[in-house]
Amino acid sequence: MHSMDNTFEQTTKAYSIQVMGRVQGVGFRYYTEKKAKILGLSGYVQNQPDGSVKIEVEGEDNQLVEFINWCHKGPQWARVQKVSISELPPVGYDGFRVR
């Protein structure tokens, strides 16, 4: 059992992502949720008062790389100008939600 915990620590990563640009009112949060669920990631996405979108996401490395690449583009109507990413300790989110 103990070795499983170690495996979880090594393979699960978590990031805080801030996406700036024209990312509110274009379905960004809903497409983010859809993409995260397809990739089996957990966390949340939330509009911020400054017009940006905040995402906290955790999961396996390969899926996170694909998700972060997607965040640089977003859905068709979004215009992403800047993406800021910082690593966090995983908290064990259950599923992915729009907040």
Residue frames as qw, qx, qy, qz and C-alpha x, y, z in Angstrom:
[[0.000, 0.885, 0.465, 0.000, 0.00, 0.00, 0.00],
 [0.327, -0.771, 0.079, 0.540, 2.80, 2.39, 0.88],
 [0.397, -0.129, 0.570, 0.707, 4.42, 2.00, -2.55],
 [0.198, 0.664, 0.642, 0.330, 1.13, 2.95, -4.23],
 [0.168, -0.925, -0.202, 0.276, 1.19, 6.24, -2.33],
 [0.391, -0.528, 0.382, 0.650, 4.68, 6.92, -3.62],
 [0.354, 0.267, 0.700, 0.560, 3.61, 6.14, -7.18],
 [0.051, 0.860, 0.504, 0.054, 0.71, 8.59, -6.84],
 [0.280, -0.837, 0.041, 0.469, 3.06, 11.32, -5.64],
 [0.402, -0.316, 0.546, 0.663, 5.43, 10.78, -8.55],
 [0.243, 0.301, 0.739, 0.551, 2.91, 10.59, -11.38],
 [0.020, -0.842, -0.532, -0.082, 0.24, 13.07, -10.28],
 [0.319, -0.025, -0.056, 0.946, 1.05, 16.73, -10.75],
 [0.029, 0.826, 0.545, -0.140, -1.05, 19.83, -10.22],
 [0.337, 0.131, 0.159, 0.919, -0.91, 23.27, -11.81],
 [0.115, 0.767, 0.380, -0.505, -2.52, 26.64, -11.38],
 [0.390, 0.239, 0.517, 0.724, -3.07, 28.17, -14.82],
 [0.152, 0.706, 0.277, -0.634, -4.17, 31.72, -15.57],
 [0.438, 0.356, 0.607, 0.560, -5.36, 32.37, -19.11],
 [0.030, 0.641, 0.148, -0.752, -5.57, 35.99, -20.28],
 [0.036, 0.002, 0.631, 0.775, -7.10, 37.48, -23.41],
 [0.593, -0.045, -0.128, -0.793, -10.64, 37.26, -24.78],
 [0.287, 0.059, -0.953, 0.076, -11.51, 34.23, -22.66],
 [0.206, 0.309, 0.717, -0.590, -14.77, 35.17, -20.93],
 [0.531, 0.524, 0.204, -0.633, -18.14, 34.99, -22.69],
 [0.479, 0.501, -0.587, -0.419, -16.77, 32.65, -25.39],
 [0.958, -0.072, -0.157, -0.230, -17.51, 29.30, -23.74],
 [0.320, 0.605, -0.678, 0.269, -13.96, 28.96, -22.45],
 [0.412, -0.355, 0.690, -0.478, -14.93, 27.44, -19.08],
 [0.875, 0.123, 0.277, -0.377, -17.27, 24.85, -20.60],
 [0.787, 0.521, -0.330, 0.009, -14.79, 23.75, -23.25],
 [0.062, 0.597, -0.709, 0.370, -12.07, 23.62, -20.58],
 [0.660, -0.195, 0.567, -0.452, -14.26, 21.34, -18.47],
 [0.912, 0.336, 0.023, -0.233, -14.98, 19.13, -21.49],
 [0.558, 0.625, -0.523, 0.158, -11.28, 18.86, -22.42],
 [0.194, -0.509, 0.718, -0.434, -10.25, 18.08, -18.83],
 [0.797, -0.047, 0.444, -0.406, -12.88, 15.34, -18.52],
 [0.854, 0.469, -0.201, -0.101, -11.82, 13.75, -21.84],
 [0.433, 0.584, -0.606, 0.321, -8.23, 13.66, -20.54],
 [0.767, -0.363, -0.516, 0.118, -9.26, 12.32, -17.13],
 [0.302, 0.251, -0.371, 0.841, -8.02, 15.39, -15.27],
 [0.350, -0.719, -0.593, 0.096, -9.55, 16.90, -12.15],
 [0.288, -0.147, -0.159, 0.933, -9.82, 20.41, -10.72],
 [0.173, 0.793, 0.519, -0.267, -11.83, 23.48, -11.62],
 [0.319, 0.284, 0.289, 0.857, -12.06, 26.48, -13.96],
 [0.145, -0.772, -0.494, 0.373, -13.32, 29.88, -12.85],
 [0.282, 0.771, 0.164, 0.547, -13.75, 33.37, -14.34],
 [0.484, -0.317, -0.316, 0.752, -11.75, 36.05, -12.54],
 [0.040, 0.871, 0.324, -0.367, -12.80, 39.68, -11.93],
 [0.146, -0.646, 0.366, 0.654, -9.90, 40.93, -14.11],
 [0.665, 0.554, -0.183, -0.466, -11.29, 39.16, -17.19],
 [0.220, 0.439, -0.867, -0.082, -8.92, 36.20, -17.04],
 [0.905, -0.172, -0.238, -0.308, -9.79, 32.56, -16.42],
 [0.220, -0.575, 0.745, -0.256, -8.20, 30.61, -13.57],
 [0.897, 0.043, -0.388, -0.208, -7.74, 26.85, -13.78],
 [0.358, -0.530, 0.745, -0.189, -6.49, 24.47, -11.13],
 [0.887, 0.248, -0.268, -0.281, -5.86, 21.07, -12.67],
 [0.349, -0.535, 0.767, -0.059, -4.22, 17.84, -11.62],
 [0.947, 0.230, 0.104, -0.202, -3.55, 14.48, -13.17],
 [0.858, -0.057, 0.323, 0.395, -0.99, 12.47, -15.11],
 [0.300, -0.535, 0.312, 0.725, 1.93, 14.23, -16.77],
 [0.245, 0.124, 0.717, 0.640, 1.11, 13.31, -20.40],
 [0.012, 0.730, 0.664, 0.163, -2.51, 14.45, -20.10],
 [0.235, -0.820, -0.172, 0.493, -1.45, 17.67, -18.36],
 [0.299, -0.297, 0.453, 0.786, 0.94, 18.52, -21.21],
 [0.110, 0.402, 0.739, 0.530, -1.87, 18.06, -23.75],
 [0.154, -0.818, -0.542, 0.115, -4.26, 20.11, -21.58],
 [0.292, -0.689, 0.032, 0.663, -1.78, 22.98, -21.14],
 [0.239, -0.028, 0.595, 0.767, -1.12, 23.04, -24.90],
 [0.000, -0.626, -0.720, -0.300, -4.90, 23.27, -25.41],
 [0.242, -0.802, -0.358, 0.413, -5.12, 26.18, -22.93],
 [0.280, -0.385, 0.281, 0.833, -2.77, 28.20, -25.16],
 [0.033, -0.184, -0.654, -0.733, -5.42, 28.01, -27.93],
 [0.337, 0.240, 0.535, -0.737, -8.74, 27.53, -26.15],
 [0.512, 0.521, 0.680, -0.061, -12.04, 27.13, -27.97],
 [0.472, 0.476, 0.474, 0.571, -12.60, 28.55, -31.45],
 [0.011, 0.894, 0.272, 0.356, -13.94, 31.96, -30.34],
 [0.577, -0.752, -0.007, 0.319, -11.32, 32.65, -27.67],
 [0.496, 0.749, -0.239, 0.370, -8.25, 34.80, -28.24],
 [0.791, -0.528, -0.085, 0.297, -5.62, 33.67, -25.76],
 [0.258, 0.902, -0.237, 0.251, -2.91, 36.31, -25.27],
 [0.093, 0.577, -0.703, 0.405, -1.00, 34.97, -22.27],
 [0.876, -0.305, -0.349, -0.133, -0.88, 31.82, -20.13],
 [0.070, -0.643, 0.624, -0.439, 0.78, 31.80, -16.70],
 [0.886, -0.142, -0.429, -0.105, 1.47, 28.42, -15.10],
 [0.110, -0.599, 0.670, -0.424, 2.72, 27.50, -11.65],
 [0.580, -0.041, -0.814, -0.004, 3.07, 24.05, -10.11],
 [0.553, -0.493, 0.240, -0.628, 1.04, 23.22, -6.99],
 [0.145, -0.154, 0.955, -0.207, 0.95, 20.25, -4.63],
 [0.397, -0.246, -0.736, -0.489, -1.90, 17.90, -5.71],
 [0.358, -0.179, 0.474, -0.784, -4.97, 18.16, -3.46],
 [0.111, 0.150, 0.982, -0.019, -7.00, 15.24, -4.83],
 [0.449, 0.193, -0.026, -0.872, -9.88, 16.98, -6.60],
 [0.450, 0.249, 0.854, -0.078, -12.88, 14.79, -7.35],
 [0.445, 0.670, 0.561, 0.198, -13.75, 15.41, -11.00],
 [0.284, 0.022, 0.164, 0.944, -13.55, 18.69, -12.89],
 [0.032, 0.755, 0.619, -0.215, -16.00, 21.55, -12.36],
 [0.160, 0.566, 0.173, 0.790, -16.93, 24.96, -13.69],
 [0.303, -0.483, -0.555, 0.606, -17.08, 27.40, -10.79]]
